[in-house]
Amino acid sequence: MALTAAGVTLADLLERFGPIPAARIRSDPPPGTATEDDVIALEVRGNRLFELVDGVLLEKTVGLYESILALRLAQFLQAFLAQHALGIVAGADGMLRLAPGLVRIPDVSFVSWERLPQRRIPRQPIPDLVPDLVVEVLSEGNTAREMARKLQEYFTAGVRLVWYVDPVLQHVEVYTAPEQCEVLTLDHILSGGAVLPGFTLPVQQLFAEPTA
């Protein structure tokens, strides 16, 4: 990728996000010049999801298995919230403005009623809304540097709990701060802690293959 109109080079992007596949980086508009309007237009006209970071559009790509895991976890959360009126859960196309110029799209997110004035759900395509819990299902195109950056962004914005679901290793990394991580394997129980008090899910159940 050559020098762009905004002076952003491929080397700059690799320094920020790690060796992500070049196909995930949108070149039109040039990296460094993209806005939220571009995020919305690409979703409406092309049905493609792009996160916005420092004026750069990064495509949100999820494989079939990753999508199934995200949906399954969202269903478990939704069933819990149907019995415990704590807030709302959003799926893999819920765009969120975490800060000016920073749009992230977690695979699953939970927002407590305390963060929604009068319990009204925002109607804007990209609301100013920081979840209490975000879930990212790791995919092949993600890099360690990219996901470490996301952690910092989430907690800086005010997220209280982050779950990174690893489909390959079949474990869940539970973060209560960027440097505080507990790895839960198939033998462990995933808990909502203080964010979702009472929510528990055996990790093995999350990764279980369908039986019928």
C-alpha positions as a printed NumPy array, in Angstrom:
array([[  0.   ,   0.   ,   0.   ],
       [  1.529,   3.299,  -1.061],
       [  1.471,   6.545,   0.875],
       [ -2.128,   7.746,   1.115],
       [ -3.592,  11.219,   0.949],
       [ -3.525,  11.289,   4.747],
       [  0.117,  10.211,   4.914],
       [ -0.643,   6.733,   6.238],
       [  1.591,   3.927,   4.985],
       [  1.272,   0.169,   5.24 ],
       [  4.096,   0.246,   7.771],
       [  2.042,   2.643,   9.898],
       [ -0.941,   0.305,   9.8  ],
       [  1.123,  -2.758,  10.677],
       [  2.622,  -0.875,  13.61 ],
       [ -0.875,  -0.076,  14.907],
       [ -2.677,  -3.329,  14.247],
       [ -0.052,  -5.988,  13.581],
       [  0.192,  -8.042,  10.362],
       [ -3.512,  -8.028,   9.573],
       [ -4.561,  -9.2  ,   6.092],
       [ -4.376,  -6.29 ,   3.664],
       [ -7.845,  -7.192,   2.381],
       [ -9.307,  -6.053,   5.709],
       [ -8.063,  -2.489,   5.206],
       [-10.422,  -0.356,   3.121],
       [ -8.495,   1.76 ,   0.608],
       [-11.476,   3.878,  -0.482],
       [-11.6  ,   6.288,   1.257],
       [ -7.83 ,   6.326,   1.82 ],
       [ -6.703,   5.154,   5.255],
       [ -6.601,   8.093,   7.628],
       [ -9.508,   9.929,   5.988],
       [-12.504,   7.688,   6.724],
       [-15.457,   8.875,   8.829],
       [-18.532,   7.426,  10.51 ],
       [-20.536,   8.292,   7.392],
       [-18.368,   5.807,   5.483],
       [-19.034,   3.127,   8.104],
       [-22.788,   3.641,   7.784],
       [-22.755,   3.812,   3.978],
       [-20.808,   0.565,   3.623],
       [-23.189,  -1.219,   5.975],
       [-26.327,   0.119,   4.262],
       [-25.236,  -0.217,   0.634],
       [-22.841,  -3.138,   0.814],
       [-23.933,  -5.012,   3.938],
       [-20.318,  -4.998,   5.088],
       [-19.189,  -4.126,   8.591],
       [-16.16 ,  -1.912,   9.103],
       [-14.74 ,  -0.627,  12.359],
       [-13.314,   2.905,  12.381],
       [ -9.962,   3.545,  14.054],
       [ -7.893,   6.7  ,  13.495],
       [ -9.632,   7.344,  10.192],
       [ -8.92 ,   3.789,   9.012],
       [-11.658,   1.331,   8.043],
       [-10.982,  -2.243,   9.174],
       [-13.396,  -4.88 ,   7.931],
       [-15.054,  -7.015,  10.571],
       [-14.769, -10.55 ,   9.202],
       [-16.229, -13.563,  10.986],
       [-16.26 , -17.154,   9.797],
       [-19.223, -19.495,  10.059],
       [-18.079, -21.232,  13.244],
       [-17.175, -17.943,  14.9  ],
       [-20.608, -16.599,  14.008],
       [-22.293, -19.661,  15.516],
       [-20.357, -19.255,  18.768],
       [-21.239, -15.56 ,  19.01 ],
       [-24.908, -16.258,  18.356],
       [-24.952, -19.121,  20.856],
       [-23.419, -16.984,  23.581],
       [-25.824, -14.14 ,  22.824],
       [-28.72 , -16.593,  23.172],
       [-27.487, -17.756,  26.575],
       [-27.198, -14.136,  27.681],
       [-30.608, -13.252,  26.29 ],
       [-32.241, -16.18 ,  28.091],
       [-30.63 , -15.029,  31.348],
       [-31.761, -11.428,  30.847],
       [-35.318, -12.599,  30.163],
       [-35.328, -13.803,  33.769],
       [-33.218, -10.988,  35.217],
       [-34.057,  -7.462,  34.032],
       [-30.512,  -6.121,  34.075],
       [-30.213,  -4.632,  30.593],
       [-29.963,  -5.556,  26.921],
       [-27.746,  -7.699,  24.744],
       [-26.733,  -6.797,  21.177],
       [-25.366,  -8.972,  18.404],
       [-22.556,  -8.875,  15.887],
       [-23.732,  -5.862,  13.886],
       [-24.232,  -3.488,  16.814],
       [-21.979,  -0.52 ,  16.014],
       [-20.843,   1.569,  18.988],
       [-18.996,   4.881,  19.274],
       [-16.568,   4.401,  22.133],
       [-14.877,   7.759,  21.59 ],
       [-14.777,  10.431,  18.863],
       [-13.505,   8.73 ,  15.707],
       [-13.534,   5.279,  17.294],
       [-16.26 ,   2.84 ,  16.219],
       [-16.09 ,  -0.755,  17.362],
       [-18.454,  -3.661,  16.635],
       [-18.207,  -6.362,  19.304],
       [-19.527,  -9.793,  18.388],
       [-21.766,  -9.597,  21.467],
       [-22.305,  -6.769,  23.941],
       [-24.293,  -6.257,  27.117],
       [-25.469,  -2.841,  28.273],
       [-26.974,  -2.428,  31.729],
       [-30.061,  -0.312,  32.244],
       [-27.933,   2.082,  34.311],
       [-26.204,   3.127,  31.088],
       [-29.469,   3.692,  29.233],
       [-31.342,   6.792,  30.454],
       [-35.028,   5.982,  31.045],
       [-34.257,   2.517,  29.636],
       [-34.542,   3.857,  26.114],
       [-32.591,   1.985,  23.439],
       [-30.724,   4.375,  21.099],
       [-32.035,   4.541,  17.551],
       [-28.936,   6.077,  15.939],
       [-26.91 ,   3.832,  13.603],
       [-23.82 ,   4.473,  15.748],
       [-24.809,   5.579,  19.249],
       [-22.547,   6.999,  21.926],
       [-22.808,   3.917,  24.093],
       [-20.233,   2.001,  26.104],
       [-21.254,  -1.557,  27.057],
       [-20.619,  -3.139,  30.432],
       [-19.534,  -6.381,  28.731],
       [-18.099,  -6.99 ,  25.281],
       [-17.39 , -10.338,  23.64 ],
       [-14.991, -10.877,  20.764],
       [-14.83 , -14.258,  19.033],
       [-11.302, -14.505,  17.67 ],
       [-10.949, -15.229,  13.972],
       [ -8.028, -16.091,  11.727],
       [ -7.614, -12.506,  10.541],
       [ -7.17 , -11.055,  14.029],
       [ -3.688, -10.291,  15.332],
       [ -2.426, -10.169,  18.907],
       [ -1.581,  -6.494,  18.534],
       [ -5.023,  -5.673,  17.18 ],
       [ -6.769,  -7.457,  20.039],
       [ -4.454,  -5.913,  22.655],
       [ -5.317,  -2.493,  21.274],
       [ -9.017,  -3.303,  21.48 ],
       [ -8.621,  -4.26 ,  25.128],
       [ -7.063,  -0.907,  25.931],
       [ -9.78 ,   0.929,  24.034],
       [-12.602,  -0.977,  25.691],
       [-11.401,  -0.411,  29.243],
       [-10.4  ,   3.206,  28.586],
       [-13.94 ,   3.824,  27.335],
       [-15.465,   2.308,  30.477],
       [-16.176,  -1.331,  29.614],
       [-16.116,  -3.411,  32.803],
       [-15.653,  -6.934,  31.461],
       [-14.257,  -8.396,  28.213],
       [-14.475, -11.983,  27.026],
       [-12.238, -13.188,  24.192],
       [-13.566, -16.503,  22.876],
       [-10.932, -18.623,  21.121],
       [-12.562, -21.19 ,  18.784],
       [ -9.271, -22.976,  18.049],
       [ -8.065, -23.484,  21.618],
       [-11.654, -23.725,  22.893],
       [-11.166, -21.43 ,  25.816],
       [-12.425, -18.045,  26.999],
       [-10.069, -15.282,  28.121],
       [-11.813, -13.235,  30.811],
       [-10.455,  -9.699,  31.261],
       [-11.375,  -7.406,  34.122],
       [ -8.58 ,  -5.037,  33.07 ],
       [ -6.151,  -5.058,  30.137],
       [ -3.495,  -6.816,  32.238],
       [ -5.836,  -8.956,  34.334],
       [ -6.819, -12.131,  32.511],
       [ -8.15 , -15.508,  33.564],
       [ -8.202, -18.277,  30.97 ],
       [-11.177, -20.609,  31.254],
       [-10.916, -24.012,  29.593],
       [-13.562, -26.652,  28.94 ],
       [-13.454, -27.678,  32.593],
       [-14.37 , -24.217,  33.887],
       [-17.536, -22.185,  34.394],
       [-17.877, -18.77 ,  32.747],
       [-19.365, -16.25 ,  35.179],
       [-20.842, -12.802,  34.73 ],
       [-19.291, -11.642,  37.997],
       [-20.395,  -8.236,  39.234],
       [-21.412,  -7.211,  35.704],
       [-24.009,  -9.97 ,  35.261],
       [-24.544, -11.332,  38.779],
       [-25.942, -14.839,  38.682],
       [-25.002, -15.636,  35.086],
       [-23.006, -18.849,  34.687],
       [-22.232, -20.982,  31.678],
       [-20.055, -24.096,  31.446],
       [-17.403, -23.384,  28.835],
       [-17.897, -26.903,  27.506],
       [-21.536, -26.036,  26.774],
       [-20.503, -23.049,  24.707],
       [-18.274, -25.179,  22.47 ],
       [-20.442, -28.305,  22.449],
       [-21.248, -29.774,  19.053],
       [-24.96 , -30.094,  18.164],
       [-26.412, -33.491,  19.107],
       [-29.553, -33.308,  16.986]])
